[in-house]
Amino acid sequence: MDNIPEFNEIRKQGLRYEIFKPCSDCGNPRWVRLVKGLPRNQRCLKCQTLVAQKARQAKVIRQNNPTNPQIEDIRRGRDIGKYSAANKYIWHACELCSKEQWVLIVKGKPNHNICLDCQLKERLKKAHSTPYPTGKNHQNWKGGELKRKCLQCGEIFNSTRVRVRKGYGKYCSHSCTIIASIKNGLLEWRPSKPEQRMLDIITRHNLPFKYTGDGQRWIGRCNPDFINVNKTRQVIEIFGVHWHDILDVSKRIEAFRRHRFGCLIFWEDELTNERNVVARIKRFIKPS
């Protein structure tokens, strides 16, 4: 009993002072922090929570039913709990579903005559009733596609009028565009390091092949790296590990076979053994 503090007793807790006072609502004593010589609050935490809950409930009731509004009643935003406190609102009924709500007044009239739910239903109804225009009925219709003939391979392909008007649409694919650019001298094609290594081997051993990988000679849609100069239908291709895979070998051989050309393929890592490279080329050019 001797440890129970007396009312208005003051103690020091760290750097602050506290006073022992009863709650103004429930009368339960508790320690209260002193601020400028006065108790920080008169109620305990439990009573403060109850007062805040009652104030919140009263605010909700006041916002949902402010003085029982009637149709055409006008209020300020601050009176009905709106964010725009200075604007005026009118208690208006939806023309479709008769739902009553506060509507913003713009230039002396309600901003809208139907509620948001009815607006959404009307937009969906209009969207489903009106088909989306396509083809010639679309507002951006430019006349459709044109049939063009590729200037490189002669195939027929479709191109848009916009591309033709801008000067494009001359070739059916990117590969045909590159081929035509090389033939017309618009692109400069230099031998790669593996091709230069093969060219040095051919020159030192006087083999009957010349470099044509710069677009000098085309066989169908393929540009061989080296071609036989003795009027023998034979070509040599150099494959880089980064640019080719094992499936490209059969595709390349078949592409030259359709034009009755024999094809010998070297991978770039095989060019380090010069003796083996020369032996394979000699066996390749030797008539069977």
Secondary structure, 3 states (H helix, E strand, C coil): CCCCCCCCCEEEECCEEEEEEECCCCCCEEEEEEECCEECCCCCHHHHHHHHHHHHHHHHHHHHCCCCCCCCCEEEHHHCCCCCCCCEEEEEECCCCCCEEEEEEECCEECCCCCHHHHHHHHHHHHHHCCCCCHHHCCCCCCCEEEEECCCCCCEEEEEHHHHHCCCCCCCCHHHHHHHHHHCCCCCCCCCHHHHHHHHHHHHCCCCEEECCCCCCCECCECCCEEECCCCCEEEEEECCCCCCCHHHHHHHHHHHCCCCEEEEEEHHHHHCHHHHHHHHHHHHCCC
